[in-house]
Amino acid sequence: MRQRKQQVDLIFDVVVAACRNGVQDMSLQEIAFTYERQHGRRIDVGTVSGRVTALVNAQRLVRLAGSERLCSISKKRVAPVTVPAKQARMF
């Protein structure tokens, strides 16, 4: 349970940092890639998916319905996630 919460917080931090640096949204693959680069350890996309779902349910992240785009890594169409507008202003 503790590791799950830590992963949730680290994934949230990855998305927030990307948004601060001008990234509008992120796919699960992009989150996993950035997480691995920042933390030096591999994370499965399935794990990222579960943690992102928890963040969306907690309203810490939002899925951008209707804003599908190609993932820069997988080149597949994705519905990316981002920080909610009200939360982005806090950072």
MDAnalysis code that builds the backbone (N, CA, C; Angstrom):
import MDAnalysis as mda
import numpy as np

u = mda.Universe.empty(273, n_residues=91, atom_resindex=np.repeat(np.arange(91), 3), trajectory=True)
u.add_TopologyAttr("name", ["N", "CA", "C"] * 91)
u.add_TopologyAttr("resid", np.arange(1, 92))
u.add_TopologyAttr("resname", ["MET", "ARG", "GLN", "ARG", "LYS", "GLN", "GLN", "VAL", "ASP", "LEU", "ILE", "PHE", "ASP", "VAL", "VAL", "VAL", "ALA", "ALA", "CYS", "ARG", "ASN", "GLY", "VAL", "GLN", "ASP", "MET", "SER", "LEU", "GLN", "GLU", "ILE", "ALA", "PHE", "THR", "TYR", "GLU", "ARG", "GLN", "HIS", "GLY", "ARG", "ARG", "ILE", "ASP", "VAL", "GLY", "THR", "VAL", "SER", "GLY", "ARG", "VAL", "THR", "ALA", "LEU", "VAL", "ASN", "ALA", "GLN", "ARG", "LEU", "VAL", "ARG", "LEU", "ALA", "GLY", "SER", "GLU", "ARG", "LEU", "CYS", "SER", "ILE", "SER", "LYS", "LYS", "ARG", "VAL", "ALA", "PRO", "VAL", "THR", "VAL", "PRO", "ALA", "LYS", "GLN", "ALA", "ARG", "MET", "PHE"])
u.atoms.positions = np.array([
    [0.826, -1.197, 0.000],
    [0.000, 0.000, 0.000],
    [0.869, 1.259, 0.000],
    [1.924, 1.229, 0.794],
    [2.794, 2.400, 0.890],
    [3.482, 2.674, -0.450],
    [3.942, 1.595, -1.123],
    [4.607, 1.754, -2.414],
    [3.627, 2.325, -3.442],
    [2.378, 1.877, -3.380],
    [1.364, 2.365, -4.313],
    [1.163, 3.871, -4.144],
    [1.047, 4.337, -2.892],
    [0.863, 5.759, -2.635],
    [2.079, 6.549, -3.103],
    [3.249, 6.007, -2.853],
    [4.469, 6.680, -3.296],
    [4.492, 6.781, -4.822],
    [4.125, 5.701, -5.509],
    [4.083, 5.739, -6.972],
    [3.053, 6.748, -7.465],
    [1.893, 6.807, -6.828],
    [0.862, 7.771, -7.201],
    [1.430, 9.186, -7.110],
    [2.077, 9.487, -5.996],
    [2.635, 10.827, -5.801],
    [3.751, 11.125, -6.800],
    [4.612, 10.147, -7.071],
    [5.701, 10.364, -8.021],
    [5.175, 10.574, -9.437],
    [4.158, 9.820, -9.821],
    [3.565, 9.992, -11.152],
    [2.890, 11.354, -11.252],
    [2.196, 11.760, -10.208],
    [1.593, 13.093, -10.198],
    [2.682, 14.154, -10.372],
    [3.782, 14.002, -9.654],
    [4.882, 14.958, -9.758],
    [5.464, 15.010, -11.174],
    [5.532, 13.867, -11.844],
    [6.022, 13.819, -13.225],
    [5.135, 14.676, -14.126],
    [3.825, 14.515, -13.995],
    [2.892, 15.263, -14.847],
    [2.931, 16.750, -14.506],
    [2.959, 17.098, -13.231],
    [3.016, 18.502, -12.818],
    [4.283, 19.161, -13.355],
    [5.417, 18.495, -13.202],
    [6.687, 19.057, -13.675],
    [6.659, 19.264, -15.186],
    [6.098, 18.312, -15.901],
    [6.007, 18.450, -17.357],
    [5.131, 19.640, -17.728],
    [4.010, 19.792, -17.030],
    [3.109, 20.918, -17.310],
    [3.798, 22.252, -16.998],
    [4.563, 22.285, -15.937],
    [5.317, 23.508, -15.600],
    [6.315, 23.862, -16.694],
    [6.819, 22.841, -17.389],
    [7.807, 23.045, -18.438],
    [7.185, 23.181, -19.822],
    [5.885, 23.422, -19.867],
    [5.228, 23.713, -21.133],
    [4.543, 22.559, -21.833],
    [4.600, 21.357, -21.266],
    [3.905, 20.214, -21.860],
    [2.420, 20.349, -21.543],
    [1.570, 20.232, -22.548],
    [0.133, 20.414, -22.319],
    [-0.517, 19.199, -21.686],
    [-0.085, 18.013, -22.090],
    [-0.680, 16.774, -21.596],
    [0.300, 15.638, -21.818],
    [-0.004, 14.476, -21.238],
    [0.890, 13.323, -21.360],
    [0.088, 12.039, -21.536],
    [0.645, 11.139, -22.343],
    [0.081, 9.798, -22.477],
    [0.694, 8.916, -21.383],
    [0.142, 7.733, -21.218],
    [0.682, 6.802, -20.222],
    [2.114, 6.413, -20.568],
    [2.377, 6.186, -21.850],
    [3.735, 5.838, -22.293],
    [4.704, 6.976, -22.001],
    [4.276, 8.198, -22.257],
    [5.136, 9.354, -22.007],
    [5.408, 9.526, -20.518],
    [4.399, 9.259, -19.692],
    [4.593, 9.320, -18.235],
    [5.597, 8.257, -17.809],
    [5.434, 7.027, -18.300],
    [6.345, 5.938, -17.942],
    [7.778, 6.266, -18.363],
    [7.946, 6.778, -19.580],
    [9.278, 7.133, -20.081],
    [9.918, 8.210, -19.214],
    [9.155, 9.253, -18.893],
    [9.674, 10.356, -18.083],
    [9.979, 9.890, -16.663],
    [9.103, 9.080, -16.097],
    [9.314, 8.513, -14.755],
    [10.633, 7.737, -14.715],
    [10.830, 6.871, -15.714],
    [12.040, 6.060, -15.762],
    [13.286, 6.929, -15.891],
    [13.202, 7.964, -16.687],
    [14.341, 8.866, -16.878],
    [14.649, 9.637, -15.594],
    [13.613, 10.091, -14.897],
    [13.815, 10.885, -13.681],
    [14.233, 10.053, -12.475],
    [13.689, 8.842, -12.371],
    [13.902, 8.043, -11.163],
    [14.865, 6.877, -11.350],
    [15.288, 6.640, -12.575],
    [16.274, 5.600, -12.828],
    [15.793, 4.190, -12.612],
    [14.484, 3.989, -12.617],
    [13.952, 2.628, -12.493],
    [12.728, 2.482, -13.392],
    [12.605, 1.261, -13.905],
    [11.542, 0.965, -14.854],
    [10.191, 0.919, -14.145],
    [9.163, 1.370, -14.868],
    [7.791, 1.247, -14.381],
    [6.936, 0.777, -15.548],
    [6.149, -0.237, -15.311],
    [5.288, -0.823, -16.333],
    [4.138, 0.127, -16.671],
    [3.758, 0.178, -17.931],
    [2.658, 1.052, -18.350],
    [1.357, 0.659, -17.659],
    [1.180, -0.629, -17.380],
    [-0.005, -1.070, -16.644],
    [-0.046, -0.483, -15.236],
    [1.101, -0.383, -14.610],
    [1.190, 0.241, -13.291],
    [0.869, 1.722, -13.395],
    [1.426, 2.375, -14.409],
    [1.134, 3.799, -14.628],
    [-0.365, 3.989, -14.827],
    [-0.994, 3.118, -15.599],
    [-2.427, 3.215, -15.857],
    [-3.229, 3.159, -14.561],
    [-2.895, 2.216, -13.695],
    [-3.606, 2.093, -12.421],
    [-3.433, 3.320, -11.545],
    [-2.217, 3.846, -11.507],
    [-1.956, 5.030, -10.677],
    [-2.619, 6.275, -11.258],
    [-2.619, 6.392, -12.585],
    [-3.293, 7.527, -13.225],
    [-4.795, 7.455, -12.979],
    [-5.366, 6.260, -13.044],
    [-6.795, 6.104, -12.752],
    [-7.100, 6.576, -11.332],
    [-6.239, 6.223, -10.380],
    [-6.426, 6.682, -9.000],
    [-6.351, 8.209, -8.918],
    [-5.424, 8.805, -9.657],
    [-5.288, 10.266, -9.663],
    [-6.488, 10.945, -10.319],
    [-7.012, 10.347, -11.375],
    [-8.212, 10.892, -12.033],
    [-9.405, 10.786, -11.088],
    [-9.559, 9.642, -10.423],
    [-10.666, 9.460, -9.480],
    [-10.585, 10.444, -8.314],
    [-9.358, 10.805, -7.924],
    [-9.155, 11.771, -6.839],
    [-9.196, 13.214, -7.349],
    [-9.421, 13.367, -8.639],
    [-9.500, 14.676, -9.308],
    [-8.194, 15.459, -9.231],
    [-7.086, 14.735, -9.115],
    [-5.765, 15.372, -9.142],
    [-5.263, 15.493, -10.578],
    [-5.748, 14.609, -11.466],
    [-5.483, 14.685, -12.904],
    [-6.814, 14.569, -13.637],
    [-6.848, 15.036, -14.872],
    [-8.047, 14.895, -15.705],
    [-7.660, 14.272, -17.038],
    [-8.556, 13.423, -17.555],
    [-8.387, 12.877, -18.902],
    [-8.991, 13.890, -19.865],
    [-8.325, 14.132, -20.938],
    [-8.786, 15.120, -21.906],
    [-9.644, 14.442, -22.967],
    [-10.896, 14.212, -22.628],
    [-11.830, 13.598, -23.567],
    [-11.997, 14.515, -24.774],
    [-11.993, 13.928, -25.945],
    [-12.146, 14.715, -27.163],
    [-10.863, 15.366, -27.634],
    [-9.778, 15.157, -26.892],
    [-8.484, 15.739, -27.268],
    [-7.488, 14.647, -27.619],
    [-7.967, 13.620, -28.298],
    [-7.070, 12.528, -28.661],
    [-5.968, 13.030, -29.575],
    [-4.818, 12.410, -29.429],
    [-3.664, 12.751, -30.254],
    [-2.773, 11.526, -30.362],
    [-1.757, 11.596, -31.187],
    [-0.808, 10.503, -31.296],
    [0.214, 10.603, -30.171],
    [0.470, 9.480, -29.525],
    [1.505, 9.416, -28.494],
    [2.862, 9.569, -29.180],
    [3.724, 10.369, -28.591],
    [5.045, 10.600, -29.188],
    [5.933, 9.353, -29.121],
    [5.580, 8.391, -28.285],
    [6.390, 7.177, -28.143],
    [5.796, 6.012, -28.931],
    [4.521, 5.705, -28.676],
    [3.899, 4.539, -29.318],
    [3.321, 4.846, -30.697],
    [3.113, 6.117, -30.980],
    [2.492, 6.577, -32.239],
    [1.045, 6.106, -32.382],
    [0.432, 5.698, -31.270],
    [-0.976, 5.305, -31.265],
    [-1.813, 6.467, -30.759],
    [-3.107, 6.457, -31.117],
    [-4.017, 7.497, -30.641],
    [-4.285, 7.277, -29.157],
    [-4.195, 8.362, -28.387],
    [-4.381, 8.287, -26.940],
    [-5.266, 9.432, -26.469],
    [-5.892, 9.223, -25.317],
    [-6.596, 10.301, -24.612],
    [-5.691, 10.683, -23.455],
    [-4.919, 11.748, -23.598],
    [-3.914, 12.097, -22.592],
    [-4.517, 12.645, -21.308],
    [-3.655, 12.784, -20.300],
    [-4.060, 13.359, -19.017],
    [-3.248, 14.620, -18.760],
    [-3.794, 15.469, -17.905],
    [-3.108, 16.688, -17.508],
    [-3.574, 17.092, -16.119],
    [-2.973, 18.133, -15.610],
    [-3.366, 18.682, -14.316],
    [-4.600, 19.552, -14.531],
    [-5.625, 19.456, -13.673],
    [-6.808, 20.310, -13.832],
    [-6.414, 21.788, -13.809],
    [-7.135, 22.604, -14.530],
    [-6.814, 24.037, -14.640],
    [-6.707, 24.688, -13.277],
    [-7.643, 24.398, -12.380],
    [-7.599, 25.035, -11.052],
    [-6.360, 24.614, -10.274],
    [-5.920, 23.383, -10.465],
    [-4.757, 22.887, -9.754],
    [-3.472, 23.435, -10.394],
    [-3.473, 23.585, -11.698],
    [-2.294, 24.098, -12.393],
    [-1.958, 25.500, -11.909],
    [-2.955, 26.284, -11.599],
    [-2.712, 27.647, -11.110],
    [-2.018, 27.645, -9.751],
    [-2.166, 26.560, -8.985],
    [-1.566, 26.482, -7.662],
    [-0.054, 26.276, -7.751],
    [0.411, 25.753, -8.883],
    [1.820, 25.461, -9.026],
    [2.443, 26.553, -9.821],
])
